[in-house]
Amino acid sequence: MGSFSIWHWLIVLLIVVMVFGTKKLKNMGADLGGAVKGFKDGMKDGSTSTEEKPAAPAAQVANATAADKTTIDVEAKQKS
């Protein structure tokens, strides 16, 4: 009773195919594969972008101060 045999899994698979249809299952598989690929790409981009992030804001701040003289720089105080 603890584990299912191969025949149990084949019957379950047959019922799932009959309920959803092969076209819908194919679309769901493609969507799932695309989501996994996007997640992996995001993880790769996240690890490389953290290494480059400290250099990028400094360049943006230098360009922002030179371009916009009306910006006021303030320091936020913590509310206790």
C-alpha positions in Angstrom: 0.0 0.0 0.0 3.0 2.3 0.5 4.2 2.5 -3.1 2.5 2.2 -6.4 3.5 -0.2 -9.1 4.1 0.8 -12.7 0.6 -0.3 -13.6 -0.9 2.2 -11.2 1.1 5.0 -12.6 0.2 4.1 -16.2 -3.5 4.1 -15.3 -3.2 7.5 -13.6 -1.3 8.8 -16.7 -4.0 7.5 -19.0 -6.8 9.2 -17.0 -4.9 12.5 -16.9 -4.4 12.3 -20.7 -8.1 11.5 -21.2 -9.2 14.4 -19.0 -6.8 17.1 -20.2 -6.0 16.0 -23.7 -2.6 15.7 -25.3 -2.6 19.3 -26.8 -3.3 20.9 -23.4 -0.6 18.7 -21.7 1.9 19.7 -24.4 1.2 23.4 -23.9 1.5 23.0 -20.1 4.8 21.2 -20.5 6.1 23.9 -22.9 5.0 26.7 -20.5 6.7 24.9 -17.6 9.9 24.4 -19.5 9.9 28.1 -20.5 9.3 29.1 -16.9 12.2 27.0 -15.7 14.5 28.4 -18.4 13.5 31.9 -17.5 14.2 31.2 -13.8 17.7 29.8 -14.6 18.5 32.8 -16.8 17.3 35.1 -14.0 19.5 33.3 -11.5 22.5 33.7 -13.8 21.8 37.4 -14.4 21.3 38.0 -10.7 24.7 36.6 -9.8 26.5 38.6 -12.5 24.6 41.8 -11.9 25.5 41.9 -8.2 29.2 42.0 -9.1 28.6 45.0 -11.4 26.2 46.9 -9.3 28.7 48.9 -7.1 30.3 50.5 -10.2 27.0 51.4 -11.9 25.4 53.7 -9.3 28.5 55.8 -9.0 28.4 56.5 -12.7 24.7 57.3 -12.5 25.2 59.6 -9.5 27.9 61.5 -11.3 25.7 61.9 -14.4 22.7 62.9 -12.4 24.5 65.6 -10.4 26.0 67.1 -13.5 22.7 67.1 -15.5 20.3 68.1 -12.8 21.3 70.9 -10.4 17.8 71.2 -8.8 18.1 67.8 -7.0 18.3 68.2 -3.2 20.3 65.5 -1.3 18.8 64.8 2.1 19.5 62.2 4.7 16.6 60.2 6.1 16.3 59.9 9.9 15.0 56.7 11.5 11.8 57.0 13.4 12.0 55.5 16.8 
